[in-house]
Amino acid sequence: MLPLAITMGCPAGIGPEIILKYFTRSQDTLRSPAIIVGDKNVLEFYANKLNIKCSVVSWLPGSPVPGGKDVIPVFESSGLADTFIQPGTFSKETAIAMTDAIISAVKGIQEAHFSGLCTCPISKEALQKSGHHYPGHTEMLAALTSSSNQVMMLAGKSLRVTLATIHCGIAEVPGLLNQDSLLKLYRTTHQSLLVDFNIPSPRLAVAALNPHAGESGMFGREEEDIIIPSIEKAKKESIDLHGPFPPDTIFLKAAQGEFDAVICMYHDQGLIPFKLLHFKDGVNVTLGLPIVRTSVDHGTAYDIAGKGLADPASLAAAVELAQTIIVNRNTSRDV
């Protein structure tokens, strides 16, 4: 089996630390080999700083993946000097190393060196400083894979949410919603639950944009004019879709098992309830890409970088889910 690529994230954030902790504490949970795509010097810097005993070794595509306790194989996409590595403070140099790792990992998947991608956190501000002007990680991966239908899902054991809009101001949300884009979102979410999550008959709920689902237009027309018509179209395609539900009740129903995912109209509508339930073990999954991509569900946490406080639980969950999706997609192709 091809190894999974894990990108190191921002060298000034907690990505390197959670990688070190994951490999040295949880190695027995790896169901398939994994390679870090990033900077060997960065990992060694944090290993020394945090007194984490491990062996960081270089790896080249086509070579056997080295095994053994506490061995961390790295496909080197950059080579930062220690003078550029400052926990909590990114620079142009670390930002470029951060994006070089992402680009190298995607290219490695496209060239059949890796089975899929699991990403550690990056900073959107550092992303701009690197010279790659994308709103975020998801949009960059969409561009690198020539994808136009990417969907952000947050997945946990008790709740999954997908988002109609992602990185935009709240005032922009109503103008970005339309029936066609919502229908694509329903289709992509439904298909992912079928294949990636191996759920035979997915049940989807739609969260309304406005309080009380608009109250028949009293609190906004988006439900009547956009969301309800899009749901009716999806039902004609045999998608098991329900709603729109008032946002203050639907997440409880989904968490209790009534639905397999909730379609949310904007970023925080989905992420607030999700992180309340899955702050430590949540996984960010990008649907609609030709590659498998999962990610930790937290940021760079610059305030605790290099202090030994970072928790690798989300990385462990993201690696596990990436491996599950890879197996499910391969099984689906074989059927």
Phi and psi in degrees as GROMACS dihedral restraints (atoms count N, CA, C in turn):
[ dihedral_restraints ]
;  ai    aj    ak    al  type     phi  dphi    fc
    3     4     5     6     1   -66.5    20    10
    4     5     6     7     1   147.8    20    10
    6     7     8     9     1   -73.0    20    10
    7     8     9    10     1   153.1    20    10
    9    10    11    12     1   -82.2    20    10
   10    11    12    13     1   137.7    20    10
   12    13    14    15     1   -91.0    20    10
   13    14    15    16     1   131.4    20    10
   15    16    17    18     1  -119.7    20    10
   16    17    18    19     1   113.7    20    10
   18    19    20    21     1   -82.1    20    10
   19    20    21    22     1   148.3    20    10
   21    22    23    24     1   -77.8    20    10
   22    23    24    25     1   -14.5    20    10
   24    25    26    27     1    77.1    20    10
   25    26    27    28     1  -164.5    20    10
   27    28    29    30     1   -70.9    20    10
   28    29    30    31     1   128.1    20    10
   30    31    32    33     1   -61.7    20    10
   31    32    33    34     1   -18.9    20    10
   33    34    35    36     1   -92.7    20    10
   34    35    36    37     1    -4.5    20    10
   36    37    38    39     1  -101.2    20    10
   37    38    39    40     1  -159.8    20    10
   39    40    41    42     1   -92.3    20    10
   40    41    42    43     1     1.0    20    10
   42    43    44    45     1   -53.9    20    10
   43    44    45    46     1   -52.7    20    10
   45    46    47    48     1   -58.7    20    10
   46    47    48    49     1   -38.1    20    10
   48    49    50    51     1   -66.1    20    10
   49    50    51    52     1   -45.1    20    10
   51    52    53    54     1   -69.0    20    10
   52    53    54    55     1   -28.6    20    10
   54    55    56    57     1   -64.3    20    10
   55    56    57    58     1   -48.9    20    10
   57    58    59    60     1   -59.6    20    10
   58    59    60    61     1   -44.8    20    10
   60    61    62    63     1   -67.5    20    10
   61    62    63    64     1   -38.7    20    10
   63    64    65    66     1   -63.9    20    10
   64    65    66    67     1   -46.6    20    10
   66    67    68    69     1   -70.1    20    10
   67    68    69    70     1   -33.4    20    10
   69    70    71    72     1   -87.5    20    10
   70    71    72    73     1   -20.3    20    10
   72    73    74    75     1  -105.2    20    10
   73    74    75    76     1   -28.1    20    10
   75    76    77    78     1  -125.7    20    10
   76    77    78    79     1    23.2    20    10
   78    79    80    81     1   -58.8    20    10
   79    80    81    82     1   -31.7    20    10
   81    82    83    84     1   -69.8    20    10
   82    83    84    85     1   -10.9    20    10
   84    85    86    87     1   -86.3    20    10
   85    86    87    88     1   -11.0    20    10
   87    88    89    90     1   -69.5    20    10
   88    89    90    91     1   116.2    20    10
   90    91    92    93     1   -85.3    20    10
   91    92    93    94     1   -18.6    20    10
   93    94    95    96     1  -145.1    20    10
   94    95    96    97     1   161.2    20    10
   96    97    98    99     1   -64.4    20    10
   97    98    99   100     1   153.0    20    10
   99   100   101   102     1  -136.5    20    10
  100   101   102   103     1   144.3    20    10
  102   103   104   105     1  -122.7    20    10
  103   104   105   106     1   135.2    20    10
  105   106   107   108     1   -82.4    20    10
  106   107   108   109     1   129.5    20    10
  108   109   110   111     1  -104.9    20    10
  109   110   111   112     1   116.3    20    10
  111   112   113   114     1   167.1    20    10
  112   113   114   115     1  -132.0    20    10
  114   115   116   117     1  -125.3    20    10
  115   116   117   118     1   113.2    20    10
  117   118   119   120     1   -59.9    20    10
  118   119   120   121     1   -39.4    20    10
  120   121   122   123     1   -63.0    20    10
  121   122   123   124     1   -38.1    20    10
  123   124   125   126     1   -64.2    20    10
  124   125   126   127     1   -46.3    20    10
  126   127   128   129     1   -63.6    20    10
  127   128   129   130     1   -40.8    20    10
  129   130   131   132     1   -67.0    20    10
  130   131   132   133     1   -36.1    20    10
  132   133   134   135     1   -58.7    20    10
  133   134   135   136     1   -50.1    20    10
  135   136   137   138     1   -71.2    20    10
  136   137   138   139     1   -34.3    20    10
  138   139   140   141     1   -61.6    20    10
  139   140   141   142     1   -42.2    20    10
  141   142   143   144     1   -68.9    20    10
  142   143   144   145     1   -43.3    20    10
  144   145   146   147     1   -64.1    20    10
  145   146   147   148     1   -38.6    20    10
  147   148   149   150     1   -98.4    20    10
  148   149   150   151     1     2.9    20    10
  150   151   152   153     1    56.5    20    10
  151   152   153   154     1    46.1    20    10
  153   154   155   156     1   -98.2    20    10
  154   155   156   157     1   117.9    20    10
  156   157   158   159     1   -80.0    20    10
  157   158   159   160     1   115.5    20    10
  159   160   161   162     1  -161.6    20    10
  160   161   162   163     1   170.5    20    10
  162   163   164   165     1  -121.6    20    10
  163   164   165   166     1   110.3    20    10
  165   166   167   168     1   -92.9    20    10
  166   167   168   169     1   115.8    20    10
  168   169   170   171     1  -123.0    20    10
  169   170   171   172     1   148.9    20    10
  171   172   173   174     1   -76.2    20    10
  172   173   174   175     1   149.1    20    10
  174   175   176   177     1  -138.6    20    10
  175   176   177   178     1   142.5    20    10
  177   178   179   180     1  -120.2    20    10
  178   179   180   181     1   144.3    20    10
  180   181   182   183     1   -53.6    20    10
  181   182   183   184     1   137.7    20    10
  183   184   185   186     1    93.5    20    10
  184   185   186   187     1   -15.9    20    10
  186   187   188   189     1   -84.2    20    10
  187   188   189   190     1   155.5    20    10
  189   190   191   192     1   -61.4    20    10
  190   191   192   193     1   146.6    20    10
  192   193   194   195     1   -80.3    20    10
  193   194   195   196     1   119.5    20    10
  195   196   197   198     1   -64.2    20    10
  196   197   198   199     1   139.9    20    10
  198   199   200   201     1  -108.5    20    10
  199   200   201   202     1  -166.0    20    10
  201   202   203   204     1   103.7    20    10
  202   203   204   205     1   154.0    20    10
  204   205   206   207     1   -64.7    20    10
  205   206   207   208     1   132.3    20    10
  207   208   209   210     1    64.4    20    10
  208   209   210   211     1    22.6    20    10
  210   211   212   213     1   -92.9    20    10
  211   212   213   214     1   128.0    20    10
  213   214   215   216     1  -119.2    20    10
  214   215   216   217     1   105.4    20    10
  216   217   218   219     1   -81.4    20    10
  217   218   219   220     1   138.1    20    10
  219   220   221   222     1  -129.5    20    10
  220   221   222   223     1   126.6    20    10
  222   223   224   225     1   -88.9    20    10
  223   224   225   226     1   112.8    20    10
  225   226   227   228     1   -81.7    20    10
  226   227   228   229     1   115.7    20    10
  228   229   230   231     1  -104.2    20    10
  229   230   231   232     1    -7.4    20    10
  231   232   233   234     1  -158.9    20    10
  232   233   234   235     1   170.6    20    10
  234   235   236   237     1  -145.0    20    10
  235   236   237   238     1    74.9    20    10
  237   238   239   240     1   -72.4    20    10
  238   239   240   241     1   140.2    20    10
  240   241   242   243     1   -76.4    20    10
  241   242   243   244     1   154.2    20    10
  243   244   245   246     1   -57.5    20    10
  244   245   246   247     1   -28.1    20    10
  246   247   248   249     1   -65.1    20    10
  247   248   249   250     1   -22.0    20    10
  249   250   251   252     1   -90.9    20    10
  250   251   252   253     1    -8.8    20    10
  252   253   254   255     1   -97.5    20    10
  253   254   255   256     1   105.5    20    10
  255   256   257   258     1  -128.2    20    10
  256   257   258   259     1   104.4    20    10
  258   259   260   261     1   -53.1    20    10
  259   260   261   262     1   128.6    20    10
  261   262   263   264     1    91.2    20    10
  262   263   264   265     1   -10.4    20    10
  264   265   266   267     1  -135.0    20    10
  265   266   267   268     1   111.0    20    10
  267   268   269   270     1   -88.2    20    10
  268   269   270   271     1   161.4    20    10
  270   271   272   273     1  -136.7    20    10
  271   272   273   274     1   176.8    20    10
  273   274   275   276     1   -60.8    20    10
  274   275   276   277     1   -38.9    20    10
  276   277   278   279     1   -64.8    20    10
  277   278   279   280     1   -45.0    20    10
  279   280   281   282     1   -71.2    20    10
  280   281   282   283     1   -31.4    20    10
  282   283   284   285     1   -65.5    20    10
  283   284   285   286     1   -40.9    20    10
  285   286   287   288     1   -66.7    20    10
  286   287   288   289     1   -40.8    20    10
  288   289   290   291     1   -61.9    20    10
  289   290   291   292     1   -38.3    20    10
  291   292   293   294     1   -59.9    20    10
  292   293   294   295     1   -48.4    20    10
  294   295   296   297     1   -76.1    20    10
  295   296   297   298     1   -30.7    20    10
  297   298   299   300     1   -61.2    20    10
  298   299   300   301     1   -35.5    20    10
  300   301   302   303     1   -65.2    20    10
  301   302   303   304     1   -41.7    20    10
  303   304   305   306     1   -64.4    20    10
  304   305   306   307     1   -47.1    20    10
  306   307   308   309     1   -61.6    20    10
  307   308   309   310     1   -43.9    20    10
  309   310   311   312     1   -65.0    20    10
  310   311   312   313     1   -39.0    20    10
  312   313   314   315     1   -66.5    20    10
  313   314   315   316     1   -45.0    20    10
  315   316   317   318     1   -63.0    20    10
  316   317   318   319     1   -43.8    20    10
  318   319   320   321     1   -60.9    20    10
  319   320   321   322     1   -39.4    20    10
  321   322   323   324     1   -63.7    20    10
  322   323   324   325     1   -36.0    20    10
  324   325   326   327     1   -68.1    20    10
  325   326   327   328     1   -44.4    20    10
  327   328   329   330     1   -63.8    20    10
  328   329   330   331     1   -26.5    20    10
  330   331   332   333     1   -96.4    20    10
  331   332   333   334     1    11.4    20    10
  333   334   335   336     1    64.7    20    10
  334   335   336   337     1    33.8    20    10
  336   337   338   339     1   -93.3    20    10
  337   338   339   340     1   -25.3    20    10
  339   340   341   342     1  -128.2    20    10
  340   341   342   343     1   153.9    20    10
  342   343   344   345     1   -86.1    20    10
  343   344   345   346     1   -25.9    20    10
  345   346   347   348     1  -177.5    20    10
  346   347   348   349     1  -172.4    20    10
  348   349   350   351     1  -133.6    20    10
  349   350   351   352     1   133.8    20    10
  351   352   353   354     1  -124.5    20    10
  352   353   354   355     1   126.2    20    10
  354   355   356   357     1  -112.2    20    10
  355   356   357   358     1   140.7    20    10
  357   358   359   360     1   -90.3    20    10
  358   359   360   361     1   165.6    20    10
  360   361   362   363     1   -70.9    20    10
  361   362   363   364     1   144.5    20    10
  363   364   365   366     1  -121.4    20    10
  364   365   366   367     1   164.9    20    10
  366   367   368   369     1  -101.9    20    10
  367   368   369   370     1   132.4    20    10
  369   370   371   372     1   -65.0    20    10
  370   371   372   373     1   -33.1    20    10
  372   373   374   375     1   -68.4    20    10
  373   374   375   376     1   -41.6    20    10
  375   376   377   378     1   -66.2    20    10
  376   377   378   379     1   -34.8    20    10
  378   379   380   381     1   -58.4    20    10
  379   380   381   382     1   -41.8    20    10
  381   382   383   384     1   -65.9    20    10
  382   383   384   385     1   -38.4    20    10
  384   385   386   387     1   -68.6    20    10
  385   386   387   388     1   -23.7    20    10
  387   388   389   390     1   -73.4    20    10
  388   389   390   391     1   -14.2    20    10
  390   391   392   393     1    98.4    20    10
  391   392   393   394     1    -1.2    20    10
  393   394   395   396     1  -105.4    20    10
  394   395   396   397     1   105.9    20    10
  396   397   398   399     1   -95.3    20    10
  397   398   399   400     1    72.3    20    10
  399   400   401   402     1  -110.0    20    10
  400   401   402   403     1   152.9    20    10
  402   403   404   405     1   -63.6    20    10
  403   404   405   406     1   -27.5    20    10
  405   406   407   408     1  -172.6    20    10
  406   407   408   409     1  -176.5    20    10
  408   409   410   411     1   -55.1    20    10
  409   410   411   412     1   -48.6    20    10
  411   412   413   414     1   -58.4    20    10
  412   413   414   415     1   -46.4    20    10
  414   415   416   417     1   -67.6    20    10
  415   416   417   418     1   -34.1    20    10
  417   418   419   420     1   -65.5    20    10
  418   419   420   421     1   -43.7    20    10
  420   421   422   423     1   -65.2    20    10
  421   422   423   424     1   -36.5    20    10
  423   424   425   426     1   -61.5    20    10
  424   425   426   427     1   -42.6    20    10
  426   427   428   429     1   -66.6    20    10
  427   428   429   430     1   -41.4    20    10
  429   430   431   432     1   -66.9    20    10
  430   431   432   433     1   -24.5    20    10
  432   433   434   435     1  -107.8    20    10
  433   434   435   436     1     9.2    20    10
  435   436   437   438     1    55.0    20    10
  436   437   438   439     1    43.9    20    10
  438   439   440   441     1  -105.5    20    10
  439   440   441   442     1   146.5    20    10
  441   442   443   444     1  -125.4    20    10
  442   443   444   445     1     4.4    20    10
  444   445   446   447     1  -127.8    20    10
  445   446   447   448     1    36.5    20    10
  447   448   449   450     1   -71.8    20    10
  448   449   450   451     1   143.1    20    10
  450   451   452   453     1  -132.3    20    10
  451   452   453   454     1   133.9    20    10
  453   454   455   456     1   -90.7    20    10
  454   455   456   457     1   122.6    20    10
  456   457   458   459     1  -116.3    20    10
  457   458   459   460     1   139.9    20    10
  459   460   461   462     1  -108.8    20    10
  460   461   462   463     1   124.1    20    10
  462   463   464   465     1  -123.1    20    10
  463   464   465   466     1   133.8    20    10
  465   466   467   468     1  -140.3    20    10
  466   467   468   469     1  -179.5    20    10
  468   469   470   471     1   -66.2    20    10
  469   470   471   472     1   -32.3    20    10
  471   472   473   474     1  -113.1    20    10
  472   473   474   475     1   -10.7    20    10
  474   475   476   477     1  -149.6    20    10
  475   476   477   478     1   138.0    20    10
  477   478   479   480     1  -128.7    20    10
  478   479   480   481     1   137.4    20    10
  480   481   482   483     1  -133.2    20    10
  481   482   483   484     1   146.1    20    10
  483   484   485   486     1  -123.6    20    10
  484   485   486   487     1   157.8    20    10
  486   487   488   489     1  -119.5    20    10
  487   488   489   490     1   132.4    20    10
  489   490   491   492     1   -76.8    20    10
  490   491   492   493     1   -34.0    20    10
  492   493   494   495     1  -131.0    20    10
  493   494   495   496     1   152.9    20    10
  495   496   497   498     1  -121.3    20    10
  496   497   498   499     1   -93.5    20    10
  498   499   500   501     1   -96.7    20    10
  499   500   501   502     1    85.7    20    10
  501   502   503   504     1  -153.0    20    10
  502   503   504   505     1   163.0    20    10
  504   505   506   507     1   -68.8    20    10
  505   506   507   508     1   149.3    20    10
  507   508   509   510     1   -61.0    20    10
  508   509   510   511     1   -31.3    20    10
  510   511   512   513     1   -68.3    20    10
  511   512   513   514     1   -20.5    20    10
  513   514   515   516     1   -84.3    20    10
  514   515   516   517     1   -17.3    20    10
  516   517   518   519     1   -57.4    20    10
  517   518   519   520     1   -52.4    20    10
  519   520   521   522     1   -55.7    20    10
  520   521   522   523     1   -38.7    20    10
  522   523   524   525     1   -72.5    20    10
  523   524   525   526     1   -17.8    20    10
  525   526   527   528     1   -90.2    20    10
  526   527   528   529     1   -11.4    20    10
  528   529   530   531     1   -85.1    20    10
  529   530   531   532     1   132.7    20    10
  531   532   533   534     1  -151.1    20    10
  532   533   534   535     1   162.3    20    10
  534   535   536   537     1   -62.4    20    10
  535   536   537   538     1   -40.6    20    10
  537   538   539   540     1   -65.6    20    10
  538   539   540   541     1   -44.9    20    10
  540   541   542   543     1   -67.9    20    10
  541   542   543   544     1   -36.6    20    10
  543   544   545   546     1   -66.8    20    10
  544   545   546   547     1   -40.0    20    10
  546   547   548   549     1   -62.3    20    10
  547   548   549   550     1   -40.4    20    10
  549   550   551   552     1   -62.2    20    10
  550   551   552   553     1   -40.6    20    10
  552   553   554   555     1   -63.0    20    10
  553   554   555   556     1   -43.7    20    10
  555   556   557   558     1   -60.7    20    10
  556   557   558   559     1   -45.7    20    10
  558   559   560   561     1   -62.0    20    10
  559   560   561   562     1   -46.4    20    10
  561   562   563   564     1   -64.8    20    10
  562   563   564   565     1   -42.5    20    10
  564   565   566   567     1   -64.1    20    10
  565   566   567   568     1   -45.6    20    10
  567   568   569   570     1   -58.9    20    10
  568   569   570   571     1   -46.7    20    10
  570   571   572   573     1   -65.8    20    10
  571   572   573   574     1   -38.6    20    10
  573   574   575   576     1   -66.0    20    10
  574   575   576   577     1   -41.8    20    10
  576   577   578   579     1   -63.3    20    10
  577   578   579   580     1   -37.7    20    10
  579   580   581   582     1   -63.6    20    10
  580   581   582   583     1   -50.0    20    10
  582   583   584   585     1   -93.8    20    10
  583   584   585   586     1   -60.0    20    10
  585   586   587   588     1   -64.6    20    10
  586   587   588   589     1   -38.0    20    10
  588   589   590   591     1  -103.9    20    10
  589   590   591   592     1    -0.9    20    10
  591   592   593   594     1    53.8    20    10
  592   593   594   595     1    45.5    20    10
  594   595   596   597     1  -102.1    20    10
  595   596   597   598     1   111.6    20    10
  597   598   599   600     1   -61.3    20    10
  598   599   600   601     1   -38.2    20    10
  600   601   602   603     1  -134.2    20    10
  601   602   603   604     1    79.4    20    10
  603   604   605   606     1   -64.3    20    10
  604   605   606   607     1   140.1    20    10
  606   607   608   609     1  -112.0    20    10
  607   608   609   610     1   119.8    20    10
  609   610   611   612     1  -112.8    20    10
  610   611   612   613     1   140.5    20    10
  612   613   614   615     1  -117.0    20    10
  613   614   615   616     1   147.0    20    10
  615   616   617   618     1  -112.9    20    10
  616   617   618   619     1   125.6    20    10
  618   619   620   621     1   -84.3    20    10
  619   620   621   622     1   134.5    20    10
  621   622   623   624     1   -69.2    20    10
  622   623   624   625     1   160.9    20    10
  624   625   626   627     1   -80.4    20    10
  625   626   627   628     1   -41.8    20    10
  627   628   629   630     1  -100.9    20    10
  628   629   630   631     1   158.9    20    10
  630   631   632   633     1   -56.3    20    10
  631   632   633   634     1   142.7    20    10
  633   634   635   636     1    56.9    20    10
  634   635   636   637     1    29.7    20    10
  636   637   638   639     1    55.5    20    10
  637   638   639   640     1    33.5    20    10
  639   640   641   642     1    86.0    20    10
  640   641   642   643     1   -16.0    20    10
  642   643   644   645     1    50.0    20    10
  643   644   645   646     1    55.3    20    10
  645   646   647   648     1    56.9    20    10
  646   647   648   649     1    37.3    20    10
  648   649   650   651     1    94.1    20    10
  649   650   651   652     1    -7.2    20    10
  651   652   653   654     1   -65.8    20    10
  652   653   654   655     1   -35.8    20    10
  654   655   656   657     1  -111.6    20    10
  655   656   657   658     1    22.9    20    10
  657   658   659   660     1   137.1    20    10
  658   659   660   661     1   149.6    20    10
  660   661   662   663     1   -99.4    20    10
  661   662   663   664     1    -2.1    20    10
  663   664   665   666     1   -61.1    20    10
  664   665   666   667     1   -38.3    20    10
  666   667   668   669     1   -64.2    20    10
  667   668   669   670     1   -48.3    20    10
  669   670   671   672     1   -68.5    20    10
  670   671   672   673     1   -39.5    20    10
  672   673   674   675     1   -91.0    20    10
  673   674   675   676     1   -26.8    20    10
  675   676   677   678     1  -123.0    20    10
  676   677   678   679     1   -55.3    20    10
  678   679   680   681     1   -71.5    20    10
  679   680   681   682     1   -49.2    20    10
  681   682   683   684     1   -62.3    20    10
  682   683   684   685     1   -46.5    20    10
  684   685   686   687     1   -59.8    20    10
  685   686   687   688     1   -35.8    20    10
  687   688   689   690     1   -68.5    20    10
  688   689   690   691     1   -35.4    20    10
  690   691   692   693     1   -66.1    20    10
  691   692   693   694     1   -41.1    20    10
  693   694   695   696     1   -63.0    20    10
  694   695   696   697     1   -37.9    20    10
  696   697   698   699     1   -64.7    20    10
  697   698   699   700     1   -41.6    20    10
  699   700   701   702     1   -64.6    20    10
  700   701   702   703     1   -38.3    20    10
  702   703   704   705     1   -62.6    20    10
  703   704   705   706     1   -32.6    20    10
  705   706   707   708     1   -67.9    20    10
  706   707   708   709     1   -17.4    20    10
  708   709   710   711     1   -96.6    20    10
  709   710   711   712     1    14.5    20    10
  711   712   713   714     1    65.0    20    10
  712   713   714   715     1    29.9    20    10
  714   715   716   717     1   -89.5    20    10
  715   716   717   718     1   126.4    20    10
  717   718   719   720     1   -79.7    20    10
  718   719   720   721     1    87.5    20    10
  720   721   722   723     1  -122.0    20    10
  721   722   723   724     1   138.8    20    10
  723   724   725   726     1  -134.7    20    10
  724   725   726   727     1   148.9    20    10
  726   727   728   729     1   127.4    20    10
  727   728   729   730     1  -164.7    20    10
  729   730   731   732     1   -74.7    20    10
  730   731   732   733     1   139.3    20    10
  732   733   734   735     1  -100.3    20    10
  733   734   735   736     1   148.7    20    10
  735   736   737   738     1   -55.6    20    10
  736   737   738   739     1   132.1    20    10
  738   739   740   741     1   -62.4    20    10
  739   740   741   742     1   -19.5    20    10
  741   742   743   744     1   -82.0    20    10
  742   743   744   745     1    -3.6    20    10
  744   745   746   747     1  -124.5    20    10
  745   746   747   748     1   -25.1    20    10
  747   748   749   750     1   -68.0    20    10
  748   749   750   751     1   -32.3    20    10
  750   751   752   753     1   -69.7    20    10
  751   752   753   754     1   -33.1    20    10
  753   754   755   756     1   -64.3    20    10
  754   755   756   757     1   -44.3    20    10
  756   757   758   759     1   -60.2    20    10
  757   758   759   760     1   -43.3    20    10
  759   760   761   762     1   -66.9    20    10
  760   761   762   763     1   -42.3    20    10
  762   763   764   765     1   -64.8    20    10
  763   764   765   766     1   -25.9    20    10
  765   766   767   768     1   -85.7    20    10
  766   767   768   769     1     1.2    20    10
  768   769   770   771     1    99.8    20    10
  769   770   771   772     1     6.6    20    10
  771   772   773   774     1   -74.6    20    10
  772   773   774   775     1   -27.7    20    10
  774   775   776   777     1  -134.6    20    10
  775   776   777   778     1   154.2    20    10
  777   778   779   780     1   -89.5    20    10
  778   779   780   781     1   -19.2    20    10
  780   781   782   783     1  -162.5    20    10
  781   782   783   784     1   155.0    20    10
  783   784   785   786     1  -117.1    20    10
  784   785   786   787     1   128.0    20    10
  786   787   788   789     1   -85.0    20    10
  787   788   789   790     1   122.2    20    10
  789   790   791   792     1  -111.9    20    10
  790   791   792   793     1   149.7    20    10
  792   793   794   795     1   -84.6    20    10
  793   794   795   796     1   -24.3    20    10
  795   796   797   798     1  -150.3    20    10
  796   797   798   799     1   166.3    20    10
  798   799   800   801     1   -51.1    20    10
  799   800   801   802     1   -62.6    20    10
  801   802   803   804     1   -72.5    20    10
  802   803   804   805     1   -21.6    20    10
  804   805   806   807     1   -57.8    20    10
  805   806   807   808     1   -39.5    20    10
  807   808   809   810     1   -88.4    20    10
  808   809   810   811     1   -36.9    20    10
  810   811   812   813     1   -77.7    20    10
  811   812   813   814     1   -27.9    20    10
  813   814   815   816     1   -64.9    20    10
  814   815   816   817     1   -54.2    20    10
  816   817   818   819     1   -65.4    20    10
  817   818   819   820     1   -34.4    20    10
  819   820   821   822     1   -64.0    20    10
  820   821   822   823     1   -47.6    20    10
  822   823   824   825     1   -72.0    20    10
  823   824   825   826     1   -23.6    20    10
  825   826   827   828     1   -61.9    20    10
  826   827   828   829     1   -36.5    20    10
  828   829   830   831     1   -91.4    20    10
  829   830   831   832     1   -32.2    20    10
  831   832   833   834     1  -131.2    20    10
  832   833   834   835     1    44.4    20    10
  834   835   836   837     1   -62.0    20    10
  835   836   837   838     1   -37.4    20    10
  837   838   839   840     1   -93.9    20    10
  838   839   840   841     1   -29.9    20    10
  840   841   842   843     1  -119.3    20    10
  841   842   843   844     1    15.4    20    10
  843   844   845   846     1   -73.6    20    10
  844   845   846   847     1   153.6    20    10
  846   847   848   849     1  -129.1    20    10
  847   848   849   850     1   135.4    20    10
  849   850   851   852     1   -92.9    20    10
  850   851   852   853     1   123.8    20    10
  852   853   854   855     1  -120.9    20    10
  853   854   855   856     1   131.4    20    10
  855   856   857   858     1   -96.3    20    10
  856   857   858   859     1   112.3    20    10
  858   859   860   861     1   -89.2    20    10
  859   860   861   862     1   158.8    20    10
  861   862   863   864     1    85.2    20    10
  862   863   864   865     1     1.2    20    10
  864   865   866   867     1   -91.3    20    10
  865   866   867   868     1   156.0    20    10
  867   868   869   870     1   -76.8    20    10
  868   869   870   871     1    -4.6    20    10
  870   871   872   873     1  -118.7    20    10
  871   872   873   874     1   160.1    20    10
  873   874   875   876     1   -82.5    20    10
  874   875   876   877     1   127.4    20    10
  876   877   878   879     1  -139.4    20    10
  877   878   879   880     1   122.1    20    10
  879   880   881   882     1  -120.7    20    10
  880   881   882   883     1   166.0    20    10
  882   883   884   885     1  -152.9    20    10
  883   884   885   886     1   158.8    20    10
  885   886   887   888     1   -62.1    20    10
  886   887   888   889     1   154.0    20    10
  888   889   890   891     1  -103.5    20    10
  889   890   891   892     1    45.4    20    10
  891   892   893   894     1  -152.7    20    10
  892   893   894   895     1   169.6    20    10
  894   895   896   897     1   -92.1    20    10
  895   896   897   898     1  -165.6    20    10
  897   898   899   900     1   -73.1    20    10
  898   899   900   901     1   -20.3    20    10
  900   901   902   903     1    48.1    20    10
  901   902   903   904     1    54.0    20    10
  903   904   905   906     1   -55.9    20    10
  904   905   906   907     1   -28.3    20    10
  906   907   908   909     1   -67.5    20    10
  907   908   909   910     1   -22.4    20    10
  909   910   911   912     1  -115.6    20    10
  910   911   912   913     1     4.9    20    10
  912   913   914   915     1   -59.8    20    10
  913   914   915   916     1   133.3    20    10
  915   916   917   918     1    78.5    20    10
  916   917   918   919     1     7.7    20    10
  918   919   920   921     1  -104.3    20    10
  919   920   921   922     1    -1.7    20    10
  921   922   923   924     1    78.4    20    10
  922   923   924   925     1    15.0    20    10
  924   925   926   927     1  -100.0    20    10
  925   926   927   928     1    -9.0    20    10
  927   928   929   930     1   -70.7    20    10
  928   929   930   931     1   142.1    20    10
  930   931   932   933     1  -103.1    20    10
  931   932   933   934     1   124.6    20    10
  933   934   935   936     1   -85.4    20    10
  934   935   936   937     1    10.3    20    10
  936   937   938   939     1   -60.5    20    10
  937   938   939   940     1   -42.6    20    10
  939   940   941   942     1   -67.1    20    10
  940   941   942   943     1   -37.3    20    10
  942   943   944   945     1   -63.5    20    10
  943   944   945   946     1   -43.2    20    10
  945   946   947   948     1   -59.5    20    10
  946   947   948   949     1   -42.6    20    10
  948   949   950   951     1   -66.9    20    10
  949   950   951   952     1   -38.2    20    10
  951   952   953   954     1   -67.7    20    10
  952   953   954   955     1   -40.1    20    10
  954   955   956   957     1   -64.2    20    10
  955   956   957   958     1   -45.3    20    10
  957   958   959   960     1   -61.2    20    10
  958   959   960   961     1   -43.6    20    10
  960   961   962   963     1   -68.5    20    10
  961   962   963   964     1   -39.1    20    10
  963   964   965   966     1   -58.4    20    10
  964   965   966   967     1   -45.1    20    10
  966   967   968   969     1   -64.4    20    10
  967   968   969   970     1   -38.3    20    10
  969   970   971   972     1   -64.7    20    10
  970   971   972   973     1   -45.3    20    10
  972   973   974   975     1   -63.7    20    10
  973   974   975   976     1   -41.4    20    10
  975   976   977   978     1   -59.1    20    10
  976   977   978   979     1   -46.3    20    10
  978   979   980   981     1   -62.7    20    10
  979   980   981   982     1   -44.8    20    10
  981   982   983   984     1   -63.9    20    10
  982   983   984   985     1   -40.7    20    10
  984   985   986   987     1   -66.7    20    10
  985   986   987   988     1   -40.9    20    10
  987   988   989   990     1   -65.8    20    10
  988   989   990   991     1   -39.0    20    10
  990   991   992   993     1   -65.0    20    10
  991   992   993   994     1   -40.1    20    10
  993   994   995   996     1   -63.8    20    10
  994   995   996   997     1   -38.2    20    10
  996   997   998   999     1   -67.4    20    10
  997   998   999  1000     1   -31.3    20    10
  999  1000  1001  1002     1   -78.4    20    10
 1000  1001  1002  1003     1   -17.5    20    10
